[in-house]
Amino acid sequence: MSIAERENVTELDGQNLSELVERQRSKFRAEGEVTYSTRIDRLKRLKALIVENKTDFATTTKREFNGARSYEFSLFSEYASKVEAIDYSMKHLKEWMKPEKRKTNKPMNFLGGKSQVRYFPKGVVGIISPWNLPFGLTVAPLTSALAAGNRALLKPSEFVPETASLFAEVVPQYFSEDEVAVVNGGSEVGQKFAELPFDHLLFTGSSRVGAQVMQSASKNLVPVTLELGGKSPVIIGRSAKLELAGTRLTFGKLLNGGQLCLSPDYVLVPGELEEQLIAQVIREAQSMYPNITENEDYTGVFNERHFARLQNYIDDAVAKGAKLTIVGADKTRASEGNRRMPLHILQNVNEDMQVMHEEIFGPILPIMTYADITEVPNKIEPRRNPLAMYYFGKDKSEQEYLLNHVQSGGVCINDITLHYVQEDLPFGGVGASGMGAYHGPEGFRNMSHARAIYSQTMIDVLPIIGARPPFGEKFRKNISKILGAI
């Protein structure tokens, strides 16, 4: 399919969307048990889709980033890591599918009662994915959905229309429409998609849109997983190795040009270490990305609207007293058509600045200072419930203090973002940064219905404890053991 043909893929209206959901649900019901072999087969097909189409998807996404998207970054972040996640799910799927034995209350346990939890597929899962990692953040939740035995409808972002259309072209080569289907279209289609009667809906994107998606899903009481973002802080302890912290902070901040939900958003550092840390960050940025605005390893800002938004944050902060350092360049952009924005370090930031209240999603790094670790939670509180918290240091008591006083979706100690690629860890937010989780066993369970199953022998238990009318002395005696005198 040519680029022109991809751009002209027909959008589905609300009626056709509903019919598509019902078609998948009908097949799901007719299927009955979704066997281990069926799930493995679907995961293998998803893996084949990735391996056999990675080049087309990576080059398409690069084109949609105005040519300023690192091909190598795409390979490891959106393709290799997703293959590893599928392999992990296939390795552990049989274990996840096993019934879990649970304890049975007295006296039923003495009379043959047995309790267990079994995980059953929910049915049809809707997945709404964003523009910044358009392939990886579609395939990652799909992996959990298929492992759990579900069918799925995918709604890629309308801001990457070529990638979305490529999904619509490629997915039918590996899955029938009643297994996995792709829905494309703009915001109106997206709104209708969020209102569909799914059995589960997963959305990745901004907190603002996430609130709208949750409201739409509530019309059909659809359970949701929201993977949002927020302002993830980096806390530098006095026990930190600054060279290590500077290297990993810089690497994490400049991945995908800062356009990741897990990007470190701002830094809290002891006042006396501020200049040393900044010097290390500058050295690392220049080492990793020499000639940054022309560097093929560096990702540019996605579009002009986002570039203008970032420039507005910088201008607002400088106008309100922030000190600005542009790393590796003498201005924000090299030329009008070049959106590879160099790293902008902001010092002397305060609560009046927009940059301290909006998720940055770009290569701007505000620096805040503190004198004592006990100040840090209050400095983070206006930006509460980030998707991640990053701490650098060897002080265990300091680590525990932050873990107990700062809420966040996940935590990395002495590194940045790498908790995301640990498949045995859940990935998700809390509060404003989201709800629910996926990856590994938590993803399987999140996309499953944990069904309580209690079985009893033919012995009639209730009369034994006097719990069937007419209630008499035996019942009162047994209940008083629990409640006291009655």
C-alpha positions in Angstrom: 0.0 0.0 0.0 1.4 3.4 -1.0 1.7 6.4 1.4 -1.2 8.0 -0.5 -3.4 4.9 -0.2 -2.6 4.7 3.5 -3.7 8.2 4.1 -7.0 7.5 2.5 -8.0 4.5 4.7 -11.7 4.8 5.4 -12.7 5.8 8.9 -15.4 3.7 10.6 -18.6 5.4 11.9 -20.1 4.6 15.3 -22.5 1.9 14.0 -19.7 0.1 12.2 -17.5 0.3 15.3 -20.2 -1.2 17.5 -20.7 -4.0 14.9 -17.0 -4.7 15.0 -17.0 -5.0 18.8 -20.0 -7.3 18.7 -18.4 -9.4 16.0 -15.4 -10.0 18.2 -17.5 -10.6 21.2 -19.7 -13.1 19.3 -16.6 -15.1 18.3 -15.2 -14.9 21.8 -18.4 -16.4 23.3 -18.5 -19.1 20.6 -14.9 -20.0 21.3 -15.5 -20.9 24.9 -12.2 -21.9 26.6 -9.3 -19.9 25.2 -6.7 -22.6 25.4 -3.0 -22.3 26.2 -2.1 -23.4 22.7 -4.4 -20.7 21.2 -2.9 -18.0 23.2 0.7 -19.1 22.4 -0.3 -19.2 18.7 -1.5 -15.6 18.8 1.6 -14.4 20.7 3.8 -16.1 18.1 1.9 -14.3 15.3 2.3 -11.0 17.1 6.1 -11.7 17.4 6.2 -12.5 13.7 4.4 -9.2 12.9 7.1 -7.3 14.8 10.1 -9.1 13.4 8.9 -9.1 9.8 7.7 -5.5 9.7 10.1 -3.6 11.9 11.9 -1.8 9.1 8.7 -0.5 7.5 7.3 0.7 10.8 10.6 2.2 11.9 11.1 4.2 8.7 7.5 5.3 8.7 7.7 6.6 12.2 11.0 8.3 11.4 9.2 10.1 8.5 6.4 11.2 10.8 9.0 12.8 13.1 10.1 15.0 10.2 13.1 12.6 9.6 14.4 13.4 13.1 13.9 10.1 14.8 16.7 7.8 15.7 16.3 4.5 13.8 18.4 2.7 16.4 16.3 4.1 19.3 13.2 2.7 17.5 14.8 -0.7 17.1 15.6 -1.3 20.8 12.7 0.7 22.4 9.8 -0.3 20.1 10.8 -3.6 18.6 13.5 -5.6 20.5 12.0 -4.9 23.9 8.6 -6.0 22.7 9.9 -9.2 21.3 11.5 -9.9 24.7 8.2 -9.1 26.4 6.4 -11.6 24.2 9.0 -14.3 24.8 8.7 -13.7 28.6 4.9 -14.0 28.4 5.1 -17.2 26.5 7.6 -18.7 28.9 5.4 -18.0 32.0 1.9 -18.2 30.5 1.2 -21.8 31.6 2.1 -20.8 35.2 -0.1 -17.7 35.1 -3.1 -19.7 33.8 -3.0 -22.3 36.7 -5.8 -22.0 39.2 -4.7 -20.5 42.5 -5.6 -22.4 45.7 -7.1 -20.2 48.4 -7.9 -20.9 52.0 -11.5 -22.0 53.0 -13.1 -20.7 56.2 -14.1 -22.9 59.1 -16.1 -25.1 59.3 -16.5 -25.5 55.6 -12.8 -26.4 55.2 -13.4 -29.4 57.5 -16.4 -30.6 55.5 -14.8 -30.7 52.0 -15.1 -27.0 51.0 -12.5 -25.9 48.5 -11.7 -22.3 47.3 -9.7 -21.2 44.2 -9.2 -18.3 41.9 -9.1 -18.9 38.2 -8.2 -16.2 35.6 -10.6 -16.0 32.7 -10.4 -13.7 29.6 -12.5 -10.6 29.9 -13.5 -10.6 26.2 -12.9 -7.7 23.9 -10.2 -5.2 24.9 -9.9 -1.7 23.4 -6.4 -0.2 23.2 -5.8 3.5 22.4 -2.1 4.3 21.8 -0.1 7.6 21.6 2.1 9.2 19.0 5.4 9.2 20.8 6.0 5.4 20.7 3.3 4.6 18.3 4.3 1.0 17.7 5.6 -0.1 21.1 2.8 1.4 23.1 0.3 -0.4 20.9 2.0 -3.8 20.9 2.9 -3.8 24.7 -0.7 -3.8 26.0 -1.8 -6.1 23.1 0.7 -8.6 24.4 -1.0 -8.6 27.8 -4.4 -8.8 26.2 -3.6 -11.8 24.0 -1.8 -13.6 26.8 -5.0 -13.2 28.9 -7.0 -14.8 26.1 -8.8 -11.7 24.9 -9.6 -10.3 21.4 -8.6 -6.6 20.7 -9.5 -3.5 18.8 -6.5 -1.1 18.3 -6.9 2.7 17.9 -3.5 4.2 17.0 -3.0 7.9 17.4 -4.4 10.1 14.6 -1.2 12.2 14.9 0.8 9.5 13.2 -1.6 8.7 10.3 1.0 6.8 8.2 1.9 4.5 11.1 -1.8 4.0 11.9 -2.5 3.1 8.3 0.4 0.7 8.2 -1.1 -1.0 11.2 -4.4 -1.3 9.3 -2.5 -2.9 6.4 -0.3 -5.3 8.3 -2.4 -6.6 11.2 -4.9 -8.4 8.9 -1.9 -10.4 7.5 -1.5 -12.0 10.9 -4.9 -11.9 12.6 -8.5 -12.3 11.5 -10.6 -9.2 12.1 -12.5 -11.0 14.9 -9.2 -11.6 16.7 -7.4 -8.2 16.4 -8.6 -5.3 14.3 -7.4 -1.7 13.7 -9.6 1.3 13.8 -8.3 4.6 12.3 -9.6 8.1 12.3 -9.4 11.5 14.0 -10.7 12.8 17.3 -14.3 12.1 16.5 -13.6 8.4 15.8 -11.5 8.4 19.0 -14.4 9.7 21.0 -16.7 7.0 19.6 -14.1 4.4 20.2 -13.8 5.3 23.9 -17.6 5.0 24.2 -17.8 1.4 22.9 -19.0 -1.4 25.2 -15.6 -3.0 25.6 -14.8 -5.5 28.4 -11.7 -3.5 29.2 -10.2 -0.3 27.8 -6.5 0.7 28.0 -5.5 4.3 27.2 -2.0 5.7 27.0 -1.6 9.5 26.7 -2.1 12.7 28.6 -3.9 13.1 31.9 -6.3 15.6 30.3 -7.4 13.2 27.6 -7.3 10.3 30.0 -10.0 11.9 32.1 -12.1 12.3 29.0 -11.6 8.6 28.1 -12.5 7.5 31.6 -15.7 9.5 31.4 -16.6 8.1 28.0 -15.9 4.5 29.2 -18.1 5.0 32.3 -21.2 5.2 30.1 -20.9 1.5 29.6 -19.2 0.8 33.0 -16.1 -0.4 31.1 -13.1 -1.0 33.4 -10.1 1.1 32.3 -6.4 1.1 32.6 -5.0 4.6 32.2 -1.3 5.0 31.5 -0.7 8.7 31.8 2.4 10.8 32.7 3.1 13.6 35.0 6.3 15.3 36.2 8.7 12.5 37.2 11.3 13.9 39.6 15.0 13.0 39.9 16.3 13.3 43.4 20.1 13.5 43.8 21.2 12.5 47.3 24.5 13.7 48.9 25.7 10.1 48.8 25.2 9.9 45.0 28.0 9.3 42.6 27.6 12.4 40.5 29.4 11.1 37.5 27.0 8.1 37.3 24.0 10.2 38.1 24.9 12.8 35.4 25.4 10.1 32.8 22.2 8.2 33.4 20.1 11.4 33.9 21.3 12.8 30.6 20.7 9.6 28.8 17.2 9.2 30.2 16.3 12.9 29.6 17.3 12.9 26.0 15.9 9.6 24.9 13.4 10.3 22.1 14.1 14.0 22.6 12.5 13.9 26.0 9.2 12.7 24.6 8.6 9.8 26.8 6.0 9.5 29.6 8.9 8.3 31.9 11.3 11.1 31.0 12.9 12.7 34.0 11.0 16.0 34.2 13.0 18.0 36.8 15.8 17.5 39.2 16.1 18.1 43.0 19.8 18.4 44.1 21.5 19.7 47.2 22.5 23.3 46.7 26.2 22.7 47.0 26.1 20.0 44.3 24.1 21.9 41.7 26.9 23.2 39.6 28.9 20.0 39.7 25.8 18.0 38.5 25.1 20.5 35.7 28.7 20.4 34.5 28.4 16.6 34.3 25.1 16.7 32.4 26.6 19.2 29.9 29.7 17.0 29.4 27.5 13.9 28.9 25.1 15.6 26.5 28.0 16.9 24.3 29.6 13.5 24.4 26.5 11.5 23.5 25.2 14.0 20.9 28.0 16.1 19.3 26.5 18.6 16.8 23.2 17.9 18.3 20.9 19.6 15.9 22.2 17.5 13.0 22.7 14.3 14.9 21.0 11.2 13.5 21.0 9.6 16.9 18.9 12.4 18.4 15.1 12.7 18.1 13.5 16.0 17.1 10.4 17.6 18.6 7.4 15.9 17.0 5.7 18.9 15.4 5.6 22.7 15.3 2.8 22.9 17.9 4.9 21.0 20.4 8.0 23.0 19.5 6.1 26.2 20.1 4.7 24.9 23.4 8.3 24.1 24.6 9.6 27.5 23.5 6.8 29.1 25.4 7.8 27.3 28.6 11.4 28.5 28.1 10.4 32.1 27.4 8.1 32.2 30.4 10.7 30.8 32.8 13.4 33.2 31.6 11.0 36.1 31.9 10.3 35.1 35.5 14.0 34.9 36.5 15.2 31.5 35.4 18.8 31.1 34.3 19.0 29.3 30.9 21.8 27.2 29.5 21.5 25.7 26.0 23.8 22.7 25.7 25.7 22.1 22.5 24.1 25.0 20.5 23.8 28.7 20.7 20.0 28.9 20.1 16.9 26.8 20.3 16.8 25.7 16.7 19.4 25.5 14.0 17.0 26.4 11.2 13.3 26.8 10.6 12.7 23.3 9.4 15.0 21.6 12.1 13.1 20.6 15.2 16.1 18.9 17.0 15.9 21.0 20.0 19.1 20.9 22.2 19.0 20.4 25.9 17.8 23.5 27.8 18.8 23.6 31.5 16.8 26.0 33.7 18.1 27.1 37.1 16.4 29.3 39.7 13.0 28.0 38.8 10.0 28.7 41.0 6.3 27.8 41.3 5.2 30.8 39.2 6.7 29.2 36.0 4.6 27.1 33.6 7.4 24.7 33.2 7.0 23.6 36.8 3.3 22.7 36.4 3.0 21.1 32.9 4.5 17.8 31.8 7.4 19.0 29.7 7.7 16.2 27.2 10.8 17.7 25.6 14.5 18.5 26.2 14.0 21.0 29.0 15.5 20.2 32.4 14.6 22.5 35.4 16.9 22.2 38.4 15.6 22.8 41.9 17.8 22.8 45.0 17.3 21.6 48.6 19.2 21.8 51.9 17.7 18.7 53.6 16.0 15.6 52.3 13.0 16.3 54.4 12.3 19.3 52.2 11.9 17.1 49.1 8.4 15.7 49.5 7.0 19.2 49.9 8.8 20.4 46.8 7.3 17.5 44.9 3.8 17.8 46.3 2.5 20.4 43.8 3.5 17.9 41.1 2.1 14.9 43.0 1.6 11.3 41.9 4.2 11.3 39.0 4.5 8.1 36.9 8.1 7.6 38.2 10.5 8.7 40.9 14.2 8.5 40.4 16.6 8.5 43.3 20.4 8.6 43.1 22.4 7.7 46.2 23.6 5.0 48.6 21.8 6.2 51.7 19.2 3.5 52.5 17.5 5.6 55.2 17.1 8.4 52.6 15.7 5.9 50.1 13.2 4.6 52.5 12.2 8.2 53.6 11.4 9.1 50.0 9.6 5.8 49.3 7.4 6.5 52.3 6.8 10.2 51.7 6.5 10.5 47.9 3.9 8.7 45.9 4.7 7.6 42.4 3.7 4.9 39.9 7.1 3.3 39.9 10.6 3.9 41.2 14.2 3.6 39.9 17.1 3.8 42.2 20.4 4.8 40.7 19.0 4.7 37.2 16.3 6.2 34.9 13.3 4.5 33.1 14.8 1.0 33.3 12.0 -0.3 35.6 9.8 -0.1 32.5 11.7 -2.9 30.7 11.7 -5.3 33.7 8.9 -7.6 32.5 8.4 -9.2 35.9 7.5 -5.8 37.3 4.1 -4.1 36.9 4.1 -0.8 34.9 1.5 1.8 35.8 0.7 5.1 37.4 -1.1 6.2 40.6 -3.6 9.0 40.9 -3.0 11.7 38.3 -0.4 9.5 36.5 -2.9 6.7 35.9 -4.5 3.6 37.2 -4.0 -0.1 36.7 -0.9 -1.8 35.4 0.3 -4.1 32.7 3.5 -6.1 31.8 4.2 -9.6 33.0 1.9 -11.3 35.5 0.2 -8.0 36.5 -0.7 -7.4 32.8 -2.1 -10.9 32.5 -4.2 -10.4 35.6 -5.3 -6.9 34.7 -6.7 -8.1 31.4 -8.3 -11.2 33.1 -11.3 -11.6 35.3 -10.2 -13.2 38.6 -13.1 -15.5 39.2 -13.7 -16.8 42.7 -14.8 -20.5 42.7 -16.0 -22.2 45.8 -17.0 -25.9 45.7 -18.6 -28.0 48.4 -19.4 -31.6 48.9 -22.9 -32.9 49.2 -22.8 -32.3 53.0 -25.1 -29.6 54.0 -23.0 -27.2 56.1 -25.4 -24.5 57.3 -27.5 -26.7 59.6 -24.3 -27.9 61.3 -23.6 -24.4 62.5 -27.3 -23.5 63.0 -27.2 -20.9 60.2 -30.5 -21.8 58.6 -33.9 -20.7 60.0 -35.4 -21.2 62.4 -32.4 -19.8 64.3 -31.9 -21.2 67.7 -29.5 -21.5 70.6 -26.8 -23.2 68.4 -26.7 -20.2 66.1 -26.6 -17.7 68.9 -23.7 -19.7 70.6 -21.7 -19.8 67.4 -22.2 -16.2 66.4 -21.3 -15.0 70.0 -17.9 -16.6 69.5 -17.3 -14.0 66.8 -19.2 -11.0 68.1 -19.2 -11.5 71.9 -22.3 -11.5 74.0 -25.5 -11.0 72.0 
